[in-house]
Amino acid sequence: MLPSKFLDDSFRDRHGKIINIRHLDQVIKSINGWYQERGLTGMVSYAEILSGGILRLQVSEAEVNNINIRFLDRRTGEPTIGKTKPETILQQLTTKKGQAYNRAQVKRDVETILTMGIMEDVTIIPQPVGDSNKVDLVMNLVERKSGGFSAGGGISSG
């Protein structure tokens, strides 16, 4: 996801020259900042100087492994069976399996589900998958009470 042009620009003035630790730290902070500015979960996870003075940076990006829908009881907060079909919710999400995990996009997905008007509360919790760079997203949903009865009346003394 990180554009190669971004890396080229970061090292443009340093090609063929000895790189100092201070400049390397600045580049790493710049790369990490690029991810943060875009709401992405990614960072430089490893830096190594190879023979011949070649610098190798490893960038780890979190990828959405799975999206799990979990309905919660409004009173107890315990998992329950929901009335809404999970497919109905999943169709509304812009976040999909296999793409980079983007916090800003997930936040927009939460807002989209709330806008549907059928949920009282929506939260998405990222869960790491083993020691990989993947995350499962657990979507906790509290459904609004469906139906209901309301009555009204008035008296006119006109």
Secondary structure by P-SEA (a helix, b strand, c coil): cccaaaaaaaccccccccccaaaaaaaaaaaaaaaaaaccccccccccccccbbbbbbbbbbbbcbbbbbbbccccccbbbbcccaaaaaaaccccccccccaaaaaaaaaaaaacccccbbbbbbbbcccccbbbbbbbbbbcccbbbbbbbccccc
